[in-house]
Amino acid sequence: MANISFTKHAEDMLNERKFTKEEIISVIENPDWRKEDEQETEVWNAFKRIQNKVLRVVIKGQRRAIYSDNNVL
């Protein structure tokens, strides 16, 4: 498993949306697709389809701090 740390915001979003850290790590390690952030060179996104929605996980750096986007799921 990758060495991943979660920001306070990420942990709050996990609790609010009832995701586990293991589920988010799974999205990072096995996304349906990825996208580099056009504005931030150290930021990339991992996406996973879950039923009729898409979960986007935003990753900063080399998998050290992650947080989930408020507007996607």
MARBA-3410 file (N, C-alpha, C, O; in Angstrom, 1 decimal):
73
0.9,-1.2,0.0,0.0,0.0,0.0,0.9,1.2,0.0,1.9,1.3,0.7 ~ 0.5,2.2,-0.7,1.2,3.5,-0.8,1.2,4.2,0.5,0.3,4.1,1.3 ~ 2.2,5.1,0.7,2.3,5.9,1.9,1.4,7.1,1.7,1.9,8.1,1.0 ~ 0.2,7.1,2.2,-0.8,8.2,1.9,-1.2,8.8,3.2,-1.6,8.1,4.2 ~ -1.2,10.1,3.3,-1.8,10.8,4.5,-2.9,11.6,4.1,-3.0,12.1,2.9
-3.9,11.8,4.9,-5.1,12.5,4.7,-5.2,13.8,5.4,-4.8,13.9,6.6 ~ -5.6,14.8,4.7,-5.7,16.1,5.4,-6.9,16.1,6.3,-7.7,15.2,6.2 ~ -7.1,17.1,7.1,-8.2,17.2,8.0,-9.5,17.3,7.2,-10.5,16.7,7.5 ~ -9.4,18.1,6.1,-10.6,18.2,5.2,-11.0,16.9,4.6,-12.2,16.5,4.5 ~ -10.0,16.1,4.2,-10.3,14.8,3.6,-11.0,13.9,4.6,-11.9,13.2,4.3
-10.5,13.9,5.8,-11.1,13.0,6.9,-12.5,13.5,7.2,-13.4,12.7,7.4 ~ -12.7,14.8,7.2,-14.1,15.3,7.4,-15.0,14.8,6.3,-16.1,14.4,6.5 ~ -14.5,14.9,5.0,-15.3,14.5,3.9,-15.6,13.0,3.9,-16.7,12.5,3.5 ~ -14.6,12.2,4.3,-14.8,10.8,4.4,-15.9,10.5,5.4,-16.8,9.6,5.1 ~ -15.9,11.1,6.6,-16.9,10.9,7.5,-18.3,11.3,7.0,-19.3,10.6,7.2
-18.3,12.5,6.4,-19.6,13.1,5.9,-20.2,12.2,4.8,-21.4,12.0,4.8 ~ -19.4,11.6,4.0,-19.8,10.8,2.8,-19.8,9.3,3.1,-20.1,8.5,2.2 ~ -19.3,9.0,4.2,-19.3,7.6,4.7,-18.4,6.7,3.8,-18.8,5.6,3.4 ~ -17.2,7.2,3.4,-16.2,6.5,2.7,-15.1,6.1,3.8,-14.9,6.8,4.8 ~ -14.4,5.0,3.5,-13.3,4.6,4.3,-12.0,5.0,3.6,-12.0,5.3,2.4
-11.0,5.1,4.4,-9.7,5.4,3.8,-9.3,4.4,2.8,-8.6,4.7,1.8 ~ -9.6,3.1,3.1,-9.2,2.0,2.2,-9.9,2.2,0.9,-9.3,1.9,-0.2 ~ -11.2,2.7,0.9,-11.9,2.9,-0.4,-11.2,4.0,-1.2,-11.1,3.9,-2.4 ~ -10.8,5.1,-0.5,-10.1,6.2,-1.2,-8.8,5.7,-1.8,-8.4,6.1,-2.9 ~ -8.0,5.0,-1.0,-6.7,4.5,-1.4,-6.9,3.6,-2.6,-6.1,3.6,-3.6
-8.0,2.8,-2.6,-8.3,1.9,-3.8,-8.5,2.8,-5.1,-8.1,2.4,-6.1 ~ -9.2,3.9,-4.9,-9.4,4.8,-6.1,-8.1,5.3,-6.6,-7.9,5.4,-7.8 ~ -7.2,5.7,-5.7,-5.9,6.2,-6.1,-5.1,5.2,-6.8,-4.4,5.4,-7.8 ~ -5.1,4.0,-6.2,-4.2,2.9,-6.8,-4.8,2.3,-8.0,-4.1,1.8,-8.9 ~ -6.2,2.3,-8.2,-6.8,1.7,-9.3,-8.0,2.5,-9.8,-9.1,2.1,-9.8
-7.7,3.7,-10.3,-8.7,4.6,-10.8,-9.3,4.1,-12.1,-8.6,3.4,-12.9 ~ -10.5,4.5,-12.5,-11.0,4.3,-13.8,-10.3,5.2,-14.8,-10.1,4.7,-15.9 ~ -10.0,6.4,-14.4,-9.1,7.3,-15.2,-8.5,8.3,-14.3,-8.9,8.5,-13.2 ~ -7.4,8.9,-14.8,-6.7,10.0,-14.1,-6.6,11.2,-15.0,-6.8,11.2,-16.2 ~ -6.4,12.3,-14.3,-6.2,13.6,-15.1,-5.3,14.5,-14.3,-5.4,14.7,-13.1
-4.3,15.1,-15.0,-3.4,16.0,-14.4,-4.1,17.4,-14.2,-4.9,17.7,-15.1 ~ -3.9,18.1,-13.2,-4.4,19.4,-13.0,-3.7,20.4,-13.9,-2.5,20.4,-13.9 ~ -4.5,21.2,-14.6,-3.9,22.1,-15.6,-3.2,23.3,-14.9,-2.4,23.9,-15.5 ~ -3.7,23.6,-13.7,-3.2,24.8,-13.0,-2.0,24.5,-12.0,-1.1,25.2,-11.9 ~ -2.1,23.3,-11.3,-1.2,22.9,-10.3,-0.4,21.7,-10.8,-0.9,20.7,-11.0
0.9,21.9,-10.9,1.7,20.9,-11.5,1.9,19.7,-10.5,2.2,18.6,-10.9 ~ 1.7,19.9,-9.2,1.9,18.8,-8.2,0.6,18.1,-7.9,0.5,17.3,-7.0 ~ -0.5,18.5,-8.6,-1.8,18.0,-8.3,-2.3,17.1,-9.5,-2.2,17.5,-10.6 ~ -2.9,16.0,-9.1,-3.6,15.2,-10.1,-4.9,14.6,-9.5,-5.1,14.6,-8.3 ~ -5.8,14.1,-10.4,-7.1,13.6,-10.0,-7.2,12.1,-10.4,-6.8,11.7,-11.4
-7.8,11.3,-9.5,-8.1,10.0,-9.7,-9.7,9.9,-9.7,-10.3,10.3,-8.7 ~ -10.3,9.2,-10.7,-11.7,9.1,-10.8,-12.1,7.7,-10.8,-11.5,6.8,-11.3 ~ -13.3,7.4,-10.1,-13.9,6.1,-10.1,-15.4,6.2,-10.2,-16.0,7.0,-9.4 ~ -16.0,5.4,-11.1,-17.4,5.4,-11.2,-18.0,4.5,-10.0,-17.5,3.4,-9.8 ~ -19.0,5.1,-9.3,-19.7,4.4,-8.3,-21.1,4.5,-8.5,-21.7,5.6,-8.3
-21.8,3.4,-9.0,-23.2,3.4,-9.5,-23.3,4.5,-10.5,-22.7,4.5,-11.6 ~ -24.2,5.5,-10.3,-24.4,6.5,-11.3,-23.7,7.8,-11.0,-24.0,8.9,-11.6 ~ -22.7,7.8,-10.1,-21.9,9.0,-9.8,-20.4,8.7,-10.0,-20.0,7.6,-10.3 ~ -19.7,9.8,-10.0,-18.2,9.7,-10.1,-17.6,10.3,-8.9,-17.9,11.4,-8.5 ~ -16.7,9.5,-8.3,-15.9,10.0,-7.2,-14.6,10.5,-7.7,-13.9,9.8,-8.4
-14.3,11.7,-7.3,-13.0,12.3,-7.7,-12.1,12.5,-6.5,-12.6,13.1,-5.5 ~ -10.9,12.0,-6.5,-10.0,12.1,-5.4,-8.9,13.0,-5.9,-8.3,12.7,-7.0 ~ -8.6,14.1,-5.2,-7.6,15.0,-5.6,-6.3,14.7,-4.8,-6.3,14.6,-3.6 ~ -5.2,14.5,-5.5,-4.0,14.1,-4.9,-2.9,15.2,-5.1,-2.7,15.6,-6.3 ~ -2.2,15.5,-4.1,-1.2,16.5,-4.2,0.2,15.9,-3.9,0.3,15.1,-2.9
1.1,16.1,-4.8,2.4,15.6,-4.6,2.5,14.1,-5.0,1.7,13.6,-5.8 ~ 3.4,13.5,-4.4,3.6,12.1,-4.7,2.9,11.2,-3.7,3.5,10.5,-2.9 ~ 1.6,11.3,-3.8,0.7,10.5,-2.9,0.9,10.7,-1.4,0.9,9.8,-0.7 ~ 1.1,12.0,-1.0,1.3,12.2,0.4,0.1,12.8,1.0,-0.3,12.4,2.1 ~ -0.6,13.8,0.4,-1.8,14.3,1.0,-2.9,14.3,0.0,-2.7,14.7,-1.1
-4.1,13.8,0.4,-5.2,13.7,-0.5,-6.4,14.3,0.2,-6.6,14.4,1.4 ~ -7.3,14.8,-0.7,-8.6,15.2,-0.2,-9.7,15.0,-1.3,-9.4,15.0,-2.5 ~ -10.9,14.9,-0.9,-12.0,14.7,-1.8,-12.6,16.0,-2.2,-12.8,16.9,-1.4 ~ -13.1,16.0,-3.4,-13.7,17.3,-3.9,-15.1,17.4,-3.4,-15.9,16.4,-3.4 ~ -15.5,18.6,-3.0,-16.9,18.8,-2.4,-18.0,18.7,-3.5,-19.1,18.4,-3.1
-17.6,18.9,-4.7,-18.7,19.1,-5.7,-18.9,17.8,-6.6,-19.8,17.8,-7.4 ~ -18.2,16.7,-6.4,-18.4,15.6,-7.2,-19.2,14.5,-6.6,-20.2,14.1,-7.3 ~ -19.0,14.1,-5.4,-19.8,13.0,-4.8,-20.0,13.3,-3.4,-20.7,12.6,-2.7
END
